[in-house]
Amino acid sequence: MRNVCVLILSIVACMPPAVLAQEKSQAAAGNAALEKKLFALELKWMKAEFDKKMAGPDSMGELWTDDFFDVLPGGRVVNKQEMMDLMAKTDRQPGTGAFPDHFKLKAVYGNVALATDHTVIKGVDANGKIVVIREMGVLRMFVREKGKWRVAGAGLVPIVSQ
């Protein structure tokens, strides 16, 4: 009888880590799917900026929350309208603009998700050649409103070569 009790206690003691590991792997799988979804949202955001799409489906107006803000590389904070005005004034040529990569979902707090990426800004030099103008580490902020993920803002930090 004592051996049976020890066996039962051993099984019970080993169950929680297995259950926790299962919950963690399910959460990781859920985060992987969310990471993919948010990166797709980010790419729509970059396309809307390049196309200067202010209103309608997949536009800055729709993708960004009303409280959207960006902290630009120099530290200037701009709201949604100011950022849309900046994008409207920017002269874009094919192959130029913002190109994010290495997107990583870092944290999810209910309806708030934080991610990071590495973004390269490309422009045209004096000879008309497309070149990298700036590289940045970026904190991307997303919120889920009425079941839909939207862009809440970003903090852009220039990467300076040393």
CORWOMO-V768884 format. One record per residue. N is the residue number from 1. RES is the residue in one small letter. NEAR is the number of other ideal C-beta (glycine too) atoms within 12 Angstrom. D_LAST is the distance of its C-alpha to the last C-alpha in Angstrom with 2 decimals. Layout:
# CORWOMO-V768884
<<N/RES/NEAR/D_LAST> <N/RES/NEAR/D_LAST>>
This chain:
# CORWOMO-V768884
<<1/m/7/70.43> <2/r/8/67.91> <3/n/9/65.98> <4/v/10/65.92> <5/c/11/64.51> <6/v/12/61.77> <7/l/13/60.98> <8/i/14/60.82> <9/l/13/58.61> <10/s/12/56.28> <11/i/14/56.04> <12/v/14/55.47> <13/a/13/52.81> <14/c/14/50.92> <15/m/14/51.24> <16/p/12/48.77> <17/p/13/45.69> <18/a/14/46.82> <19/v/14/47.40> <20/l/13/44.04> <21/a/14/42.31> <22/q/14/44.18> <23/e/14/43.20> <24/k/14/39.53> <25/s/14/39.61> <26/q/14/41.41> <27/a/17/38.82> <28/a/16/35.99> <29/a/14/37.91> <30/g/17/38.41> <31/n/22/34.72> <32/a/18/33.89> <33/a/17/36.34> <34/l/28/35.00> <35/e/29/31.39> <36/k/19/32.64> <37/k/24/34.63> <38/l/38/31.84> <39/f/28/29.43> <40/a/22/32.31> <41/l/34/32.67> <42/e/38/29.01> <43/l/26/29.50> <44/k/26/32.66> <45/w/44/30.74> <46/m/34/28.24> <47/k/24/31.29> <48/a/31/33.15> <49/e/36/30.32> <50/f/27/30.13> <51/d/22/33.94> <52/k/23/34.21> <53/k/24/36.77> <54/m/22/37.74> <55/a/16/40.93> <56/g/13/42.76> <57/p/12/41.89> <58/d/24/38.20> <59/s/25/37.28> <60/m/35/34.82> <61/g/26/37.96> <62/e/24/39.15> <63/l/39/35.96> <64/w/40/34.61> <65/t/28/36.49> <66/d/18/38.11> <67/d/16/35.77> <68/f/30/32.61> <69/f/25/29.56> <70/d/37/25.89> <71/v/23/23.18> <72/l/23/21.12> <73/p/24/17.36> <74/g/13/18.29> <75/g/12/20.56> <76/r/15/23.76> <77/v/18/26.30> <78/v/24/28.62> <79/n/21/31.79> <80/k/27/33.34> <81/q/19/35.11> <82/e/20/32.24> <83/m/33/29.96> <84/m/28/32.81> <85/d/15/33.24> <86/l/20/29.59> <87/m/30/29.93> <88/a/22/33.26> <89/k/12/31.80> <90/t/20/28.93> <91/d/13/29.90> <92/r/24/29.17> <93/q/16/29.68> <94/p/10/30.08> <95/g/17/26.87> <96/t/25/24.84> <97/g/30/24.08> <98/a/34/22.47> <99/f/28/22.22> <100/p/34/21.80> <101/d/19/21.61> <102/h/22/21.40> <103/f/32/23.82> <104/k/25/24.88> <105/l/32/27.72> <106/k/22/26.85> <107/a/20/30.01> <108/v/25/33.40> <109/y/13/35.52> <110/g/10/38.78> <111/n/18/38.23> <112/v/23/34.53> <113/a/32/31.75> <114/l/27/28.01> <115/a/38/25.59> <116/t/28/21.90> <117/d/33/20.32> <118/h/25/17.33> <119/t/36/18.18> <120/v/27/17.23> <121/i/30/18.65> <122/k/24/20.15> <123/g/22/21.86> <124/v/19/23.52> <125/d/13/22.20> <126/a/7/24.60> <127/n/7/26.12> <128/g/11/26.97> <129/k/14/24.57> <130/i/19/23.02> <131/v/18/19.21> <132/v/22/16.47> <133/i/21/15.88> <134/r/26/13.91> <135/e/25/13.14> <136/m/31/14.30> <137/g/25/15.45> <138/v/38/19.06> <139/l/29/21.92> <140/r/44/25.17> <141/m/36/28.47> <142/f/38/31.84> <143/v/28/35.40> <144/r/22/38.67> <145/e/19/41.35> <146/k/9/44.87> <147/g/8/43.71> <148/k/16/41.06> <149/w/33/37.27> <150/r/34/35.61> <151/v/41/32.19> <152/a/31/31.84> <153/g/32/28.36> <154/a/34/24.63> <155/g/26/21.66> <156/l/33/18.57> <157/v/22/15.11> <158/p/21/12.31> <159/i/19/9.42> <160/v/10/6.33> <161/s/7/3.78> <162/q/3/0.00>>
